[in-house]
Amino acid sequence: MSKSLYLSAILFLFISCGGSAHRDENKAEGSAEETAVSIPSFDADSAYYYVERQVAFGPRVPNTEAHREAGLWLADRLGSFADT
């Protein structure tokens, strides 16, 4: 009796796992949409400039003037790269 119970459980798990994987593959293949993504080129000089500007504010201890100025500068720079 216990052998048939174990066999049934193994058979159930085998069938249920195999079926869901197959459905996921078909779903992924049928609904895949390719979107073009433009990746900007990396400019080492520009990256160094941004790091240099951030460091120029000095120690950015929270609630200090340097902290506020750095935050405003970062928000301004990031805002120029995004629409929202």
C-alpha positions in Angstrom: 0.0 0.0 0.0 2.7 2.5 0.9 4.7 1.7 -2.3 1.7 2.7 -4.4 1.3 5.9 -2.5 5.0 6.8 -3.0 4.8 5.9 -6.6 1.6 8.0 -7.1 3.3 11.0 -5.4 6.4 10.7 -7.6 4.3 10.3 -10.7 2.2 13.3 -9.7 5.2 15.5 -9.1 6.9 14.4 -12.3 3.8 15.2 -14.4 3.0 18.5 -12.8 6.6 19.8 -13.1 6.9 18.8 -16.7 3.7 20.3 -17.7 4.3 23.8 -16.2 7.7 24.1 -17.7 6.4 23.3 -21.2 3.6 25.9 -20.9 6.1 28.6 -19.7 8.3 28.0 -22.8 5.4 28.3 -25.2 4.2 31.4 -23.4 7.6 33.0 -23.5 8.1 32.2 -27.2 4.7 33.5 -28.3 4.7 36.8 -26.4 8.4 37.9 -26.7 8.7 41.3 -28.2 12.1 42.8 -29.1 12.7 46.4 -28.2 15.7 48.4 -29.4 17.7 49.8 -26.5 20.3 52.5 -27.2 23.3 52.3 -24.9 25.3 55.4 -24.6 29.1 55.2 -25.1 31.2 55.5 -22.0 33.4 58.6 -21.8 36.1 58.3 -19.1 36.8 62.1 -19.1 33.1 62.9 -18.5 32.9 60.3 -15.7 36.0 61.7 -14.0 34.5 65.2 -14.3 31.4 64.1 -12.5 33.3 62.4 -9.7 35.6 65.5 -9.4 32.5 67.8 -9.1 31.0 65.6 -6.4 34.2 65.5 -4.4 34.6 69.3 -4.7 31.6 69.8 -2.4 33.7 68.4 0.5 32.5 66.1 3.2 28.8 65.6 2.7 27.7 65.1 6.3 23.8 64.9 6.3 22.1 68.2 7.0 25.1 70.4 6.2 25.4 72.9 3.4 27.7 70.7 1.4 25.2 67.9 1.6 22.4 70.1 0.4 24.4 71.6 -2.4 25.6 68.2 -3.6 22.1 66.9 -3.5 20.8 69.8 -5.6 23.6 69.5 -8.1 23.0 65.7 -8.5 19.2 66.2 -8.9 19.9 68.9 -11.5 22.4 66.7 -13.4 20.2 63.6 -13.3 17.1 65.7 -14.3 18.9 66.7 -17.5 19.3 63.1 -18.5 15.7 62.0 -17.8 12.2 63.2 -18.7 10.8 62.7 -15.2 
